[in-house]
C-alpha cells in the first residue's frame, strides 16, 4: 500500500484535515500525519490519529519521536508528501530551504514528490512574496493544487480557499498512479474536449423514472484530469451527487435526448470521451400524473399496464457516423458483465469509435463497492491500428488514476499545439 505523509499547516482550513485523511484512505492510500504547532490550534492529534490509524508526529525536538521516527525516516517512509493546508509560512520555508521545525525539516530532507494545497487570505495569496515563492516551488518540481475562489473566514472573497478534500485526494492518487498514468505528464493545452458522464433518467411519471447504477465518478475524474492537462473541457452530466470537477465547464441534463442536444450544441471539439451510461430505452409516454396501482380485484392491487418503451438516440453511434463535426478522437466506454473484450471490440466497430475503454461492472468483479458507485476500476483500452485491434489491460486502480492514464494516452495521440504553432494533428 502506498503511503502519504500529510503535513498539516496552521491555517483555518486545517479543520478539513480529518476529512482529507478519509478521502485519501478511500483512494486506497495509507496516511501518516505531521502536525505543525499552529495547526494543533485547529485540529487535535487524537482526531487525526483516529481517522488515519497511525501516530501523529509534531515535535522536532521530542527525543522519543526522533529516536522512533525522525524527520529523515518520515520522509523516507512516504511515497509522496502532501502539504494541506499549505500556509504562506510553510510555502516560504520550503521555497527558501529553511528547516526550523519538523514540517520544514522533513520537506528539506525528502527526495519524494511533494504536492501542496495552498490556503490563506486573498491578500496574502496575491502578495508578491507569496507569488515569488510559488514560482520557486513550481520550478523545484512541487505540484500545486488550488487555491479556489470563495468566501474567507475573515469575510473577504477571492482566491485563497483550500481545494476540497476529494479533489486533493484525487490529485494525490493520480500522482501516485503507475508509470505513464500521471495527468501531469499529459499536455493537452489548446484542445477542446467534450466529456459525458453519469446516468440519464427517463421519466415514467412525475415520481418514477428508468435509470441505471452509474455514479458519474469515472467521467468526472476524466474531466478533471483532462482540464489539469490544459484542455478546454466541457462536461455534460446526467443526474449525480458529485461536485463539478475542477477546471471543467458544466452542463447538467436529465434524459438521453437532453444529453444528445447538449452534445450537438457543443460541437465541434477535438476529442469526445463518452463515459455516460445512457439509458437505451424510455417510456413512449411520460404520464402527467402519478400512476396509481389501481383498484383492488379480489383483495389484490391491480397491476398497472405494461410500460410501452421506445429506443433512445444512440449518441455515441451518431457521433461516430457523423460526416460533419466528428471529433478527431472519439472514445467510447463499454460497461460489460461478461465476455468483456469480445463485446467491447464489437462495440468499437459498430459505433465507429477510435478507442473503447472496457470495464467489468458485474457485482462480483472483485472491486470493493463495485465499479458502478465505487472509487476503483480495472479497464481495458482497445484501439485499432492498421485494421488490427490493439488491447492494453490494466490492473485495478483508482478512478482518478484511470483518468490520468487516459489523459496521458490522449496527449500522446495529439501533436502539442504550442510546439507546432498551429492546430496540430492527430497521429
C-alpha positions as CSV (number, residue, x, y, z in Angstrom):
1,X,0.0,0.0,0.0
2,X,1.4,3.4,-0.9
3,X,1.9,5.9,1.9
4,X,1.1,9.6,2.1
5,X,2.8,11.8,4.6
6,X,0.3,14.6,5.2
7,X,1.8,17.8,6.6
8,X,-1.0,20.0,8.1
9,X,-0.2,23.7,8.2
10,X,-1.6,26.2,10.7
11,X,-4.5,27.7,8.8
12,X,-8.2,27.6,9.4
13,X,-8.5,25.1,6.6
14,X,-6.7,22.6,8.9
15,X,-10.2,21.7,10.3
16,X,-10.7,19.8,7.0
17,X,-7.7,17.5,7.6
18,X,-9.7,14.6,9.1
19,X,-12.0,14.6,6.0
20,X,-8.9,14.8,3.8
21,X,-7.5,11.7,5.6
22,X,-10.7,9.8,5.0
23,X,-10.7,10.8,1.3
24,X,-7.1,9.6,0.9
25,X,-7.8,6.3,2.6
26,X,-10.8,5.9,0.3
27,X,-8.3,6.0,-2.6
28,X,-6.5,3.0,-1.0
29,X,-3.7,5.1,0.4
30,X,-2.1,4.8,3.9
31,X,-1.8,8.2,5.6
32,X,0.6,9.4,8.3
33,X,0.0,12.9,9.7
34,X,2.6,15.5,10.7
35,X,1.0,18.4,12.6
36,X,2.6,21.9,12.9
37,X,2.3,23.7,16.2
38,X,-0.1,26.3,14.7
39,X,-2.2,23.6,13.1
40,X,-2.8,22.0,16.5
41,X,-4.9,25.0,17.4
42,X,-7.4,24.0,14.7
43,X,-7.4,20.2,14.8
44,X,-6.4,17.7,17.5
45,X,-3.8,15.0,17.2
46,X,-6.3,12.5,18.6
47,X,-8.8,13.1,15.9
48,X,-6.1,12.7,13.2
49,X,-4.8,9.5,14.8
50,X,-8.3,8.1,14.9
51,X,-9.0,8.6,11.2
52,X,-5.5,7.7,10.0
53,X,-5.0,4.7,12.2
54,X,-1.4,5.9,12.8
55,X,0.6,8.0,15.3
56,X,0.6,11.8,14.7
57,X,4.1,13.5,14.6
58,X,4.6,17.1,15.6
59,X,7.8,17.9,17.5
60,X,11.2,18.1,16.0
61,X,12.9,18.2,19.5
62,X,11.0,15.3,21.0
63,X,13.8,12.8,21.8
64,X,11.4,9.8,21.8
65,X,9.9,10.8,18.4
66,X,13.3,11.4,16.9
67,X,14.6,8.1,18.1
68,X,11.5,6.2,16.8
69,X,10.7,8.2,13.7
70,X,12.9,11.2,12.9
71,X,12.4,13.7,10.1
72,X,14.7,11.7,7.8
73,X,12.8,8.5,8.3
74,X,9.4,10.2,8.0
75,X,10.4,11.4,4.5
76,X,11.9,8.1,3.5
77,X,8.8,6.1,4.6
78,X,6.5,8.2,2.4
79,X,5.8,7.7,-1.3
80,X,4.5,11.2,-1.6
81,X,4.4,14.3,0.8
82,X,1.2,16.3,0.8
83,X,1.0,19.7,2.5
84,X,-2.6,20.7,3.2
85,X,-3.2,23.4,4.1
86,X,0.0,24.9,2.7
87,X,0.2,28.2,4.5
88,X,2.1,31.2,3.3
89,X,4.7,30.4,6.0
90,X,5.2,26.8,5.0
91,X,5.4,27.7,1.4
92,X,8.0,30.4,2.2
93,X,10.1,27.9,4.3
94,X,10.0,25.3,1.6
95,X,10.9,27.8,-1.2
96,X,13.8,29.2,0.7
97,X,15.1,25.8,2.1
98,X,14.5,26.7,5.7
99,X,14.4,24.0,8.3
100,X,13.5,25.1,11.8
101,X,10.6,22.8,12.7
102,X,9.6,19.2,12.0
103,X,7.5,20.1,8.9
104,X,10.1,22.3,7.2
105,X,12.9,19.9,8.1
106,X,11.1,16.9,6.7
107,X,10.3,18.8,3.4
108,X,14.0,19.7,3.1
109,X,15.1,16.2,3.8
110,X,12.9,14.4,1.3
111,X,13.6,13.3,-2.3
112,X,10.0,12.3,-2.8
113,X,7.3,14.1,-4.8
114,X,5.7,17.0,-3.0
115,X,2.2,18.3,-3.6
116,X,0.9,21.5,-1.9
117,X,-2.7,22.7,-1.4
118,X,-2.3,26.5,-0.6
119,X,-4.8,28.1,1.8
120,X,-4.6,31.7,3.0
121,X,-6.2,35.2,3.0
122,X,-6.6,36.5,-0.6
123,X,-4.2,39.4,0.1
124,X,-1.6,37.0,1.4
125,X,-2.0,34.8,-1.7
126,X,-1.7,37.8,-4.1
127,X,1.3,39.3,-2.3
128,X,4.5,39.4,-4.4
129,X,6.4,37.4,-1.9
130,X,3.9,34.5,-2.0
131,X,3.8,34.6,-5.7
132,X,7.6,34.6,-5.9
133,X,7.7,31.6,-3.5
134,X,5.1,29.9,-5.6
135,X,7.1,30.3,-8.7
136,X,10.2,28.9,-7.0
137,X,8.3,25.9,-5.7
138,X,6.9,25.1,-9.1
139,X,10.5,25.4,-10.5
140,X,11.6,22.9,-7.9
141,X,9.0,20.4,-9.1
142,X,6.4,20.9,-6.4
143,X,2.8,20.2,-7.6
144,X,0.3,22.8,-6.7
145,X,-3.5,22.3,-6.4
146,X,-5.7,25.4,-5.9
147,X,-6.4,27.6,-4.2
148,X,-10.0,28.2,-5.2
149,X,-12.1,31.4,-5.2
150,X,-14.5,31.7,-2.3
151,X,-15.5,33.2,0.9
152,X,-12.8,33.6,3.5
153,X,-13.1,33.1,7.3
154,X,-12.0,36.7,7.6
155,X,-15.1,37.8,5.5
156,X,-13.2,38.6,2.3
157,X,-13.8,36.8,-1.1
158,X,-11.3,35.7,-3.7
159,X,-8.6,33.2,-4.4
160,X,-7.2,31.6,-1.2
161,X,-9.6,28.8,-0.2
162,X,-8.1,25.4,0.0
163,X,-9.3,23.0,-2.6
164,X,-11.9,20.5,-1.5
165,X,-10.5,17.3,0.2
166,X,-11.9,15.0,-2.5
167,X,-10.1,17.0,-5.2
168,X,-6.8,17.0,-3.3
169,X,-7.1,13.2,-2.6
170,X,-7.8,12.6,-6.3
171,X,-4.8,14.6,-7.4
172,X,-2.6,12.8,-4.9
173,X,-3.8,9.4,-6.1
174,X,-3.2,10.4,-9.7
175,X,0.4,11.4,-8.9
176,X,0.9,8.0,-7.3
177,X,-0.5,6.1,-10.2
178,X,1.6,3.6,-12.1
179,X,4.2,4.8,-14.7
180,X,2.8,6.7,-17.6
181,X,-0.5,7.4,-15.9
182,X,0.2,10.8,-14.4
183,X,-2.0,13.6,-15.6
184,X,0.9,16.0,-15.1
185,X,2.8,14.1,-17.9
186,X,0.0,15.0,-20.3
187,X,-0.2,18.2,-22.4
188,X,-3.5,18.9,-24.0
189,X,-3.1,22.7,-24.0
190,X,-5.5,24.3,-26.5
191,X,-7.5,21.2,-27.1
192,X,-11.3,21.3,-26.8
193,X,-12.6,18.1,-25.3
194,X,-16.2,17.0,-24.6
195,X,-16.9,14.5,-21.8
196,X,-20.3,12.9,-21.0
197,X,-20.8,11.3,-17.6
198,X,-23.4,9.8,-15.2
199,X,-26.7,8.1,-15.9
200,X,-29.7,9.5,-17.7
201,X,-33.2,9.5,-16.0
202,X,-36.1,8.6,-18.3
203,X,-39.3,9.7,-16.6
204,X,-42.3,7.4,-16.3
205,X,-44.4,9.9,-14.4
206,X,-43.6,12.8,-12.1
207,X,-42.3,10.4,-9.4
208,X,-40.7,7.5,-11.2
209,X,-38.0,7.0,-13.8
210,X,-35.9,4.4,-15.6
211,X,-32.2,4.7,-14.8
212,X,-29.0,2.7,-14.0
213,X,-26.4,2.5,-11.3
214,X,-23.9,4.9,-12.8
215,X,-22.4,7.3,-10.2
216,X,-20.6,9.5,-12.7
217,X,-17.3,9.3,-10.7
218,X,-15.2,8.0,-13.6
219,X,-16.4,10.6,-16.1
220,X,-15.9,13.4,-13.6
221,X,-12.4,12.2,-12.8
222,X,-11.6,12.1,-16.5
223,X,-12.9,15.7,-17.0
224,X,-10.7,16.9,-14.1
225,X,-7.6,15.1,-15.4
226,X,-8.1,16.5,-18.9
227,X,-8.5,20.0,-17.5
228,X,-5.4,19.5,-15.4
229,X,-3.6,18.6,-18.6
230,X,-4.5,22.0,-20.1
231,X,-7.5,21.1,-22.2
232,X,-10.7,23.2,-22.5
233,X,-13.1,20.7,-21.1
234,X,-16.9,20.7,-21.2
235,X,-18.6,18.1,-19.1
236,X,-22.2,17.1,-19.9
237,X,-23.6,15.2,-16.9
238,X,-26.7,13.3,-16.1
239,X,-28.1,13.4,-12.5
240,X,-25.3,12.7,-10.0
241,X,-24.5,13.7,-6.4
242,X,-21.0,14.9,-7.4
243,X,-19.5,18.4,-7.3
244,X,-18.4,19.9,-10.6
245,X,-14.8,18.8,-11.4
246,X,-12.0,21.3,-11.1
247,X,-11.4,23.3,-14.3
248,X,-14.3,21.9,-16.3
249,X,-17.3,23.8,-17.7
250,X,-20.6,22.0,-16.9
251,X,-24.0,21.3,-18.5
252,X,-26.4,19.2,-16.5
253,X,-29.1,17.2,-18.2
254,X,-31.7,14.6,-17.3
255,X,-32.7,12.5,-20.3
256,X,-30.9,10.9,-23.2
257,X,-32.5,13.3,-25.6
258,X,-31.3,16.2,-23.4
259,X,-27.8,14.8,-23.5
260,X,-27.9,14.4,-27.2
261,X,-29.0,18.0,-27.7
262,X,-26.2,19.3,-25.3
263,X,-23.6,17.2,-27.1
264,X,-24.6,18.6,-30.5
265,X,-24.7,22.1,-29.2
266,X,-21.0,21.9,-28.0
267,X,-19.5,20.6,-31.3
268,X,-17.0,20.8,-32.9
269,X,-14.4,19.5,-30.5
270,X,-11.0,17.9,-30.9
271,X,-12.0,14.8,-28.8
272,X,-15.0,13.4,-27.1
273,X,-14.9,10.9,-24.2
274,X,-18.3,9.3,-23.8
275,X,-18.5,7.8,-20.3
276,X,-22.2,8.4,-19.7
277,X,-24.3,5.3,-19.1
278,X,-27.2,6.5,-21.4
279,X,-30.5,4.6,-21.0
280,X,-31.1,2.5,-24.1
281,X,-34.9,2.9,-23.7
282,X,-37.5,5.3,-22.4
283,X,-41.3,5.2,-21.9
284,X,-43.2,6.1,-25.0
285,X,-45.3,8.5,-22.9
286,X,-44.5,10.2,-19.6
287,X,-47.7,10.3,-17.6
288,X,-48.7,13.8,-16.4
289,X,-49.9,12.4,-13.0
290,X,-48.5,9.7,-10.8
291,X,-49.6,6.2,-11.9
292,X,-51.7,4.6,-9.2
293,X,-51.7,0.9,-8.5
294,X,-55.4,0.8,-9.4
295,X,-58.5,-0.7,-7.9
296,X,-58.4,-3.9,-5.8
297,X,-59.6,-7.1,-7.5
298,X,-60.1,-10.0,-5.2
299,X,-58.1,-8.3,-2.4
300,X,-55.1,-7.7,-4.7
301,X,-54.0,-4.4,-6.2
302,X,-54.4,-4.3,-9.9
303,X,-51.1,-4.0,-11.7
304,X,-50.6,-1.0,-14.0
305,X,-50.4,-1.6,-17.7
306,X,-47.0,-2.7,-19.0
307,X,-44.7,0.1,-20.0
308,X,-44.5,0.9,-23.7
309,X,-40.8,1.5,-24.4
310,X,-39.2,3.2,-27.3
311,X,-35.5,3.3,-28.2
312,X,-33.4,6.3,-27.1
313,X,-31.0,8.0,-29.5
314,X,-27.5,6.4,-29.7
315,X,-25.3,9.4,-29.0
316,X,-22.0,7.6,-29.4
317,X,-23.0,5.9,-32.7
318,X,-24.4,9.2,-34.0
319,X,-21.0,10.9,-33.4
320,X,-19.1,8.0,-34.9
321,X,-21.2,8.2,-38.1
322,X,-21.2,12.0,-38.4
323,X,-20.0,13.4,-41.7
324,X,-19.6,16.8,-40.1
325,X,-18.1,17.7,-36.7
326,X,-17.0,14.2,-35.9
327,X,-14.3,14.5,-33.2
328,X,-10.8,13.6,-34.4
329,X,-10.6,11.2,-31.4
330,X,-13.8,9.5,-30.3
331,X,-13.5,7.5,-27.1
332,X,-16.4,5.2,-26.0
333,X,-16.9,3.2,-22.8
334,X,-18.2,-0.3,-22.6
335,X,-19.7,-1.5,-19.4
336,X,-19.9,-5.3,-19.6
337,X,-20.7,-8.2,-17.2
338,X,-19.3,-11.0,-19.4
339,X,-17.1,-11.6,-22.4
340,X,-15.6,-8.1,-21.8
341,X,-13.2,-7.8,-24.7
342,X,-15.4,-9.5,-27.3
343,X,-18.3,-7.2,-26.6
344,X,-16.1,-4.2,-26.3
345,X,-14.4,-4.8,-29.6
346,X,-17.8,-5.3,-31.3
347,X,-19.0,-2.0,-29.8
348,X,-15.9,-0.2,-31.1
349,X,-16.6,-1.4,-34.6
350,X,-20.4,-0.9,-34.5
351,X,-20.2,2.6,-33.1
352,X,-17.2,3.6,-35.3
353,X,-15.2,4.7,-32.3
354,X,-11.4,5.2,-32.3
355,X,-11.0,3.8,-28.8
356,X,-13.1,1.8,-26.4
357,X,-12.5,1.7,-22.7
358,X,-14.0,-1.5,-21.4
359,X,-14.7,-2.3,-17.7
360,X,-16.3,-5.2,-16.0
361,X,-19.3,-3.8,-14.0
362,X,-20.5,-7.2,-12.7
363,X,-21.3,-7.1,-9.0
364,X,-18.7,-9.9,-8.4
365,X,-15.9,-8.0,-10.3
366,X,-13.7,-8.1,-7.3
367,X,-13.6,-4.3,-6.9
368,X,-14.7,-3.1,-3.4
369,X,-18.0,-1.3,-3.7
370,X,-18.4,-2.4,-7.4
371,X,-17.3,-0.4,-10.4
372,X,-20.6,1.5,-10.6
373,X,-20.6,3.6,-7.5
374,X,-17.2,2.6,-6.2
375,X,-13.9,4.5,-6.3
376,X,-11.8,2.0,-8.3
377,X,-11.8,0.5,-11.7
378,X,-10.0,-2.1,-13.8
379,X,-10.0,-1.1,-17.5
380,X,-9.0,-2.5,-20.9
381,X,-8.2,0.0,-23.6
382,X,-9.0,-1.2,-27.1
383,X,-7.9,0.7,-30.2
384,X,-7.4,-0.1,-33.8
385,X,-4.3,0.4,-35.9
386,X,-3.8,-0.7,-39.5
387,X,-7.2,-2.6,-39.2
388,X,-5.9,-4.6,-36.2
389,X,-7.1,-4.3,-32.6
390,X,-4.6,-3.2,-30.0
391,X,-5.5,-4.3,-26.5
392,X,-4.0,-2.9,-23.3
393,X,-5.1,-4.4,-20.0
394,X,-4.7,-2.6,-16.7
395,X,-4.9,-3.8,-13.1
396,X,-7.3,-2.3,-10.5
397,X,-6.5,1.3,-9.8
398,X,-8.4,4.4,-8.5
399,X,-10.8,6.0,-11.0
400,X,-8.6,9.1,-10.8
401,X,-5.6,7.0,-11.8
402,X,-7.6,5.7,-14.8
403,X,-8.4,9.3,-15.7
404,X,-4.8,10.3,-15.6
405,X,-3.9,7.3,-17.7
406,X,-6.4,8.3,-20.3
407,X,-5.3,11.9,-20.3
408,X,-1.7,10.8,-20.9
409,X,-2.8,8.5,-23.8
410,X,-4.8,11.2,-25.4
411,X,-1.9,13.7,-25.1
412,X,0.3,11.2,-26.8
413,X,-2.2,10.8,-29.6
414,X,-2.2,14.5,-30.5
415,X,0.7,16.8,-31.6
416,X,1.0,19.5,-28.9
417,X,-0.4,22.7,-30.3
418,X,2.1,25.0,-28.7
419,X,5.0,23.1,-30.3
420,X,3.6,23.3,-33.9
421,X,2.3,26.8,-33.7
422,X,-1.0,25.7,-35.3
423,X,-3.9,23.4,-34.5
424,X,-1.7,20.3,-34.6
425,X,-2.6,17.0,-36.0
426,X,-3.8,13.7,-34.6
427,X,-1.4,10.9,-35.0
